[in-house]
Amino acid sequence: MKKKNSVLFLIIMMIVLIVGIYVAYDRLYSPSARKAATYLAVHQELDKNDIDALYISTQNHNVVIRPSSDDNIKIVYYQRSDNANETSVASKRFYLTLAERAENLDNLFFHSDKPIDTVTIYLPAEGACSVFVSAIDGTLTVEGVGFAELSFSNAYGALSLAECQGSQLTVDINTGDITVDKCDFIKTDIRTISGTVTVNYLDSVHERDIDISSTYGSLYINGQAVTARDENQQAVTIRQYVYDNPSTSSYLLVRATRSTVSLNGAEDSEEKPAEEPAEEENVSENS
């Protein structure tokens, strides 16, 4: 009798195991595999002489910009076969609007090799164009590329620039860290509410037009906390820093209240003239 019960128990366990594997496959693996199969790779190639600017608009894609291996502009991304995305070219401007949200196809049983959440742009080293990226939730990563102008606006997401140069850098991020490393932009304009701003320029930060506004953080110039003296002659971290360079007509303006803003340039760490701490209300109005 006991032997029969053991056999019956093993049969039941085998049935449960088979049903469990089927349910896991049908509910987890199979749907993700089917979704991955519906995403098709799109490769677009543009002559650099035909395009002056790229406009990329997305909801939650990550945008990566890299140097091109030739003189053409290449754009690679994934979309569904029944997509609602739009592309157009007008007046030497290329527009890409990714209306679809990128799905997350990773789960315990399935991992997609398709980078469906990423738009990769390859730009030629010479003949730099302007790039404007706007997103709701996504990141922008750029390395070793020159621009006429680079603009990034985002609600949530980080910006990472390395070894880039151009005439103007414009950043407007609600929440996310901003890193500009070994770059050379003539004019820099950064607006953020929450996140660490780190700028490392190859030349002096006092010889470029730099305007940074951040709601949360402290201010560092060349690794040194910028300080001023209060009425009791106590050193306090300033929230507003202004430096004018009459010899080059450049300016450096940083407004911060409680965030971390770090500026580094190819000059010594000698402290430059700084304004006394402004009243909290005035700083908030300027931010």
Secondary structure, DSSP 8 states (H G I E B T S, - for coil): -HHHHHHHHHHHHHHHHHHHHHHHIIIIIHHHHHHHHHEEEEEEEEETTT-SEEEEEESS-EEEEEE-SSSEEEEEEEEETT---EEEEETTEEEEEE-S-------SS----S-TTEEEEEE-SSS--EEEEE-SB--EEEES-EEEEEEEEEEE--EEEES-EEEEEEEEEEES-EEEEEEEEEEEEEEEEES-EEEEESS-GGGSEEEEEESSB-EEETTEE-EEE-TTS-EEE-SEEEEEETTTTEEEEEEESSB-EEEE-SS------------HHHHHHH-
